[in-house]
Amino acid sequence: MSAYCGLACDSCPIHLATLEPDRLKQLAMRADVVRICAEKYGMRLEIHDVSDCDGCRAGGRTFSGCERCEIRKCAVSRHVDSCAFCTDYACDKLQGHFKSDPESRVRLDARRTNR
């Protein structure tokens, strides 16, 4: 399970908090998400901003940050299952993303290879 950009949803702390049945643990996990988003992406969030997320490609609940994601918007508008299959791979938007999460490129390159 991965996002259009190659982020691994199955290990994403937002997705894991969504799956957590214990409300106190879930709140602690969401507090960690707030810290991580600030440190890694410069996002200013509060715990209540960390909404449930089933993955940006799942068609269900999506984290508010993913809803605003320009990479996601582009992939949806181009009707691609993943940025790995876009004719403009790897565009400038992805290059910027890869700087903060190089493993995303590894996952997308693997998807391109295993078409």
N, C-alpha and C positions, 0 to 999 in steps of 0.2 A: 504494500500500500504506500504509494508515494504521491506527492503533490505534482502539479504540472512542472514546477521548477526543479524537481528532484529531491526536495526535502522528504525525509522518511517519516510519514505520518504515524506508522506503528511504534515509533520511539519518540514522537513529539510530546513534550510535556503537556501541551494543551489537550491533545487527544487522550493522553493517559489520565489527565484530571477528569475529562468527560466520562471515562469509563469507571472511575473510582466510586464505589458505592458508599463509602464512609464519608459523611459530609465534612467532618473536621479535617480528615486527611485531604479531601478535595480542596478545601479552603487553603490549607498549607501549600498544596501543589500549585494552586492559582497564584499565591503570593510569590512562589518561586518563578512562575511564568512572568509576572510583572517585573521582577528583578532581571531575569534573563533578557526580556525584550528591551529593557532600558540599556543594559550593558552591550548587547550584541547588535541591536538595531536602532538604538536611540529613540525608542518609542516611549511615550509617557502614558502609562496605563494605571488604572486602579484595579483592585481585585474584581469589582463588579463589571469591568470592561472585558474580562476574560470569559467569553461565552463558550458554550459547548461547541465542539467541533468533531464532525465525523470524517473530515478530510475534504479538501477543496474540490475534489473530483467526485465525491460521493453523492452529491445532489441533495443532501440533507442539511443538517445544522453546520454552519461554517463560522469559524472564529472571525470576529469583526476585522482584525488586521488582514486576514485573507480576503475578506470581501472587498477591501480597498486595494488589494495588491494589483499593480499594473501588469505584472507577468501573468497572473491568473486571468485578468480581463482580456489580455491579448490572446491567450490560448483558447479561451472560450469563444472569442470573436472569430478565431481562425478554425474553430471546430476540430482542434487536434486533441488527441487523447493525452498527449504529453509534449512538452517542448522538445523532447528528443526527436519527434517526428515532424517538426516544423521545417519548412524550406529555408527559413532564416536562422536556423540553429548554428551557432550560439550567438545570438544578437547581443547588442550592448547592454540591454536590461539584464540578461543572464550573466554576462561577464561581471557586472557589478555584484550580482547575487553570489557568484562563485567566489568572490573575494572574501565574503563573510562566511560562506559555507562551501568549501572546496569539495566536500564529499558529495554534494548535489551533482556536480559535474561528473564525478565517477559513476554515480547511479544513472544519470542521463546517457552518458557515453555507452554504458553497458546495455541500456535499452535500445539504443541505436544499432549496436552490434548484433543484438539478438532479435531483430525484427521478425 
